[in-house]
Amino acid sequence: MATKKDRTTQMAVAHALGLSQSAVSRVLADPSGAKVAPDKKKKILDHLARLARRGVVPLRGRNLALVLPALNRGNRSENYQYGLREQLIQTLEPACASRGRDLVVHFYHPEDPEALRGLSAWGAIVAAQAPDALVGAWADRFPVVAVNRPGEPDGLYPRWDRVTTDNASGMNALVAHLADLGHRRLAFIGHSLDPRGSAPQAHFIERLDAFCAALRARGLPVEKKCLVDYKPGDWTATPVVLDAIVRSLSRGAARPTALCFANDHLAVQFLKYARDVGLRIPHKFSVCGFDDIGLATKAHPPLTTLRQDFEGFARTALSVIEERSRSGVRSSRWQIRLAPSLVVRESTGPAR
């Protein structure tokens, strides 16, 4: 049996070869079938053979896999995904190092879902919408925790532990803030389907339900015209769409004085539209978002929003994996919700 001195880490192998740690991990998990470029695979296998001749073996199953969505520059949610990715990595890298483990980042590409089937790890934190069957293949071998995925209507991640946002507490805080400013008619704006028109947007559904519940709890009206579920052509809300929404909300004497968007992307797009057409914010409408992406502080005016606890996602998910590893229980369908924090900026003001 190899002693501690006779072992090396996947990170050390990757560093020695100038390759990514995920490539080393894939080759270790499946030397013949790993989807790694042939020249890189040969380089890794040759290095492993040299180590083996010296009696040194790479540590398997000691790494924490972080599965992230591949960034698509055509996808307007990239800014949010970038923020989530950076915070998860920044939190998990030192946490893994202090535990003597390596963090290996893998990117899930929907067009090649089988590329990560041979994933080898101590545990995995999944922040991508990987297929249920693929996540199940991982969970058969090691603990899996999905982060920032609520209870999906289509059953995504039905058997895995989850760490996600407490949309209800967030909406309660947001509605309370607006009510304290004197707003009595509030609108909620977003889209329940993704741009392909097929996959339900679970966060939208949860946030809409929580918004309505928060209004009722304060005796505020829940009006059908103020619950806007538009069908997007892509991840953006075009000026034509936003103009139609404003016209619809402004009909009649009782118009909403505050607009709550399902995410910051839509809210920031609305602020740009409002500036272009001369709508004064927050004089005409108070505007709120959800997520606190980087663009929120750069908007004009800066956006009031709810900040998701990405660092908390990472630390909690790691704790769950440690507990599963100690107990030997893969999952009991834990769903841990972390409350977002209200960040008040200049896009909200007293009702007028």
C-alpha positions in Angstrom: 0.0 0.0 0.0 1.3 3.4 -0.9 2.4 5.6 2.0 1.6 9.3 2.2 5.0 10.1 0.6 4.1 7.8 -2.2 1.1 9.7 -3.2 0.5 12.8 -5.3 -2.5 15.0 -6.0 -4.4 15.5 -9.2 -3.6 19.2 -8.9 0.2 18.4 -8.7 -0.1 16.2 -11.9 -2.0 18.9 -13.7 0.6 21.6 -12.7 3.5 19.4 -13.7 2.0 19.0 -17.2 0.5 22.5 -17.7 -3.0 21.0 -18.1 -6.3 21.5 -16.3 -7.1 19.4 -13.3 -10.4 18.4 -14.8 -8.5 16.7 -17.7 -6.4 14.7 -15.2 -9.6 13.8 -13.3 -11.4 12.6 -16.4 -8.4 10.4 -17.5 -8.1 8.9 -14.0 -11.8 8.1 -13.9 -11.9 6.6 -17.4 -8.5 6.1 -19.1 -9.8 4.7 -22.3 -13.1 6.6 -22.8 -12.3 10.0 -21.2 -13.2 12.9 -23.6 -9.8 14.6 -23.5 -7.8 15.5 -26.6 -5.6 12.6 -27.7 -2.3 14.4 -27.2 -3.3 15.6 -23.7 -4.5 12.1 -22.8 -1.2 10.6 -23.9 0.7 13.2 -22.0 -1.3 12.4 -18.8 -1.0 8.6 -19.2 2.7 8.8 -19.9 3.2 10.9 -16.8 1.1 8.6 -14.6 3.2 5.6 -15.9 6.4 7.4 -14.9 5.0 8.0 -11.5 3.9 4.4 -11.2 7.4 3.2 -12.0 8.6 5.3 -9.0 5.9 3.8 -6.8 3.9 7.1 -6.7 0.1 6.9 -7.2 -2.3 9.8 -7.7 -4.9 10.3 -5.1 -8.4 9.4 -6.4 -11.7 10.5 -4.9 -10.1 13.2 -2.8 -11.2 16.1 -5.0 -14.4 18.1 -4.7 -16.0 18.5 -8.1 -17.7 21.8 -8.9 -20.0 21.5 -11.9 -20.8 24.8 -13.5 -22.8 25.8 -16.6 -20.6 26.6 -19.6 -20.8 30.3 -20.2 -22.5 31.3 -23.5 -21.8 34.8 -24.6 -25.1 34.9 -26.3 -27.0 34.2 -23.1 -27.9 37.4 -21.2 -27.8 35.5 -17.9 -24.0 35.3 -18.2 -23.4 38.1 -15.8 -25.4 36.3 -13.1 -23.7 33.0 -13.8 -20.2 34.6 -13.7 -21.0 36.1 -10.3 -22.2 32.7 -9.0 -19.2 30.9 -10.5 -16.6 33.3 -9.1 -18.1 33.3 -5.6 -18.4 29.5 -5.5 -14.7 29.1 -6.6 -13.4 31.8 -4.3 -15.2 30.3 -1.3 -14.5 26.6 -2.0 -10.8 26.8 -3.0 -9.5 27.8 0.5 -12.1 25.6 2.2 -10.9 22.6 0.2 -7.2 23.4 0.8 -7.8 23.6 4.5 -9.2 20.1 4.4 -6.4 18.6 2.3 -8.6 18.4 -0.8 -8.5 19.7 -4.3 -11.3 21.7 -6.0 -11.8 20.6 -9.6 -14.0 22.8 -11.8 -16.0 21.1 -14.6 -18.1 22.9 -17.1 -21.3 21.2 -18.2 -22.1 21.6 -21.9 -25.7 20.7 -22.8 -24.7 19.7 -26.3 -22.4 17.0 -24.9 -24.1 15.8 -21.7 -22.1 12.5 -21.6 -18.7 14.2 -21.3 -18.8 14.2 -17.5 -20.4 10.8 -17.0 -17.1 9.3 -15.8 -16.6 12.0 -13.2 -14.5 10.8 -10.2 -14.7 12.8 -6.9 -15.2 12.7 -3.2 -18.3 14.8 -3.7 -19.9 17.2 -6.2 -21.6 20.5 -6.0 -23.7 21.0 -9.1 -24.7 24.5 -10.2 -25.6 23.5 -13.8 -28.9 22.0 -15.1 -27.4 18.6 -15.8 -29.8 15.8 -16.7 -31.2 13.8 -13.9 -29.7 10.6 -15.3 -26.2 12.1 -15.3 -26.5 13.4 -11.8 -27.8 10.0 -10.7 -24.8 8.3 -12.1 -22.6 10.6 -10.0 -24.8 10.1 -6.9 -24.4 6.3 -7.2 -20.7 6.9 -6.4 -20.4 10.0 -4.2 -22.6 12.6 -2.5 -24.1 15.3 -4.7 -25.5 18.7 -3.7 -27.4 20.9 -6.2 -27.0 24.7 -5.4 -29.4 27.5 -6.3 -32.0 25.1 -7.8 -35.4 25.3 -6.2 -38.0 22.5 -6.4 -38.3 22.3 -10.1 -41.8 21.7 -11.6 -40.3 19.3 -14.1 -38.6 17.2 -11.3 -35.1 18.4 -11.8 -32.9 17.0 -9.0 -35.7 15.2 -7.3 -33.4 13.0 -5.2 -30.5 15.2 -4.4 -29.8 17.5 -1.5 -30.2 21.1 -2.4 -29.1 24.5 -1.1 -31.0 27.3 -2.6 -32.5 30.7 -2.1 -35.3 31.4 0.3 -37.5 33.3 -2.2 -40.3 33.7 0.3 -38.2 35.6 2.9 -36.6 37.7 0.1 -40.0 38.8 -1.3 -41.3 39.5 2.2 -38.4 41.8 2.8 -38.8 43.5 -0.6 -42.5 44.1 -0.2 -42.1 45.3 3.4 -39.5 47.9 2.1 -41.9 49.2 -0.6 -44.9 49.2 1.8 -42.8 51.3 4.3 -42.3 53.8 1.4 -46.0 54.1 1.0 -46.5 51.9 -2.0 -49.9 50.2 -2.1 -50.0 48.8 -5.6 -47.1 46.7 -6.7 -46.4 44.8 -9.9 -44.3 41.7 -10.5 -42.7 41.2 -14.0 -40.9 38.3 -15.5 -41.3 35.2 -17.6 -42.3 31.7 -16.5 -40.8 29.9 -19.5 -37.2 30.0 -20.8 -36.6 31.6 -24.2 -37.1 28.2 -25.9 -40.6 28.2 -24.5 -40.4 24.8 -22.9 -38.5 24.7 -19.5 -40.4 26.3 -16.6 -38.4 29.0 -14.8 -38.7 27.7 -11.2 -37.3 30.7 -9.5 -39.9 32.9 -11.4 -42.7 30.7 -10.2 -41.5 30.6 -6.6 -40.9 34.4 -6.5 -44.3 35.2 -8.0 -46.1 33.0 -5.5 -44.0 34.6 -2.7 -44.7 38.1 -4.0 -48.5 37.4 -3.9 -48.3 35.9 -0.5 -46.3 38.9 0.9 -48.9 41.3 -0.6 -51.8 39.4 1.0 -50.0 39.3 4.4 -50.0 43.1 4.4 -53.5 43.5 3.1 -52.3 44.9 -0.2 -54.2 44.1 -3.4 -53.1 41.3 -5.7 -54.3 42.4 -9.2 -54.1 40.3 -12.3 -53.0 43.1 -14.5 -50.0 43.7 -12.1 -48.7 40.1 -12.5 -46.9 40.2 -15.8 -45.7 36.9 -17.3 -44.5 37.8 -20.8 -43.1 35.4 -23.4 -39.5 36.3 -24.2 -37.9 36.1 -27.6 -34.6 35.6 -25.8 -33.2 36.4 -22.3 -33.8 40.1 -22.8 -36.8 42.3 -22.6 -36.8 44.5 -25.7 -38.0 48.2 -25.7 -41.1 47.1 -27.6 -41.9 44.5 -24.9 -41.2 47.0 -22.1 -43.2 49.7 -23.7 -46.2 47.3 -24.0 -45.9 46.4 -20.3 -45.8 50.0 -19.2 -48.8 50.9 -21.3 -50.8 47.9 -19.9 -49.9 48.8 -16.3 -50.7 52.5 -16.8 -54.3 51.9 -18.0 -56.9 53.1 -15.6 -56.7 55.2 -12.5 -55.1 52.7 -10.3 -51.6 52.1 -11.7 -48.8 50.4 -9.7 -46.2 52.7 -8.3 -43.6 50.0 -7.8 -42.3 47.3 -10.2 -40.6 44.2 -8.9 -38.7 42.3 -11.6 -38.0 38.5 -11.3 -34.3 39.2 -11.7 -31.8 42.0 -12.1 -31.3 41.5 -15.8 -34.9 42.5 -16.5 -34.8 45.3 -14.0 -31.6 46.8 -15.4 -33.0 46.6 -18.9 -36.1 48.4 -17.7 -34.0 51.2 -16.1 -32.2 51.7 -19.5 -35.5 51.8 -21.3 -37.0 54.2 -18.8 -34.0 56.5 -19.2 -34.2 56.4 -23.0 -38.0 57.3 -23.0 -37.8 59.9 -20.3 -39.4 58.0 -17.4 -38.0 59.3 -14.1 -37.1 56.6 -11.7 -38.1 56.4 -8.8 -40.5 59.3 -9.4 -42.7 57.5 -11.9 -42.0 53.9 -10.6 -39.9 52.5 -7.9 -37.9 49.6 -9.5 -36.5 46.4 -7.8 -34.6 43.4 -8.9 -33.4 40.1 -7.5 -29.8 38.6 -7.4 -27.6 41.7 -7.0 -25.5 41.1 -10.1 -22.6 43.4 -11.0 -24.7 45.5 -13.3 -27.0 46.4 -10.4 -24.6 49.0 -9.0 -23.8 50.4 -12.5 -27.4 50.9 -13.5 -28.9 54.5 -13.6 -30.1 54.8 -11.0 -28.4 52.0 -9.0 -30.8 49.2 -8.5 -32.5 48.2 -5.2 -32.4 44.4 -5.2 -32.1 41.2 -3.1 -28.5 39.8 -2.8 -28.2 36.0 -3.0 -25.8 34.4 -0.5 -23.5 32.6 -3.0 -20.8 32.3 -0.3 -23.4 30.6 1.9 -24.4 28.3 -0.9 -20.8 27.1 -1.1 -20.1 26.6 2.6 -23.4 24.9 3.3 -23.1 22.6 0.3 -19.6 21.6 1.4 -20.9 20.9 4.9 -23.7 18.7 3.6 -21.2 16.7 1.5 -19.0 16.2 4.6 -22.0 15.0 6.6 -23.0 12.6 3.8 -19.4 11.3 3.5 -19.2 10.7 7.3 -22.6 9.0 7.6 -22.5 7.0 4.3 -26.0 8.3 3.5 -26.0 9.6 -0.1 -29.1 11.8 0.3 -32.2 12.3 2.3 -33.5 15.1 0.1 -32.5 17.9 2.3 -33.5 21.3 1.0 -31.7 24.1 2.8 -32.9 27.6 2.0 -30.7 30.7 2.6 -32.3 34.1 3.0 -31.2 36.8 0.5 -30.4 40.2 2.0 -32.2 43.4 0.9 -29.8 46.0 -0.7 -31.5 49.4 -0.9 -30.2 51.8 -3.6 -31.6 54.8 -5.5 -34.1 53.0 -7.7 -36.7 53.0 -4.9 -38.3 55.9 -3.2 -41.6 57.1 -1.7 -44.8 56.4 -3.6 -46.1 59.4 -5.6 
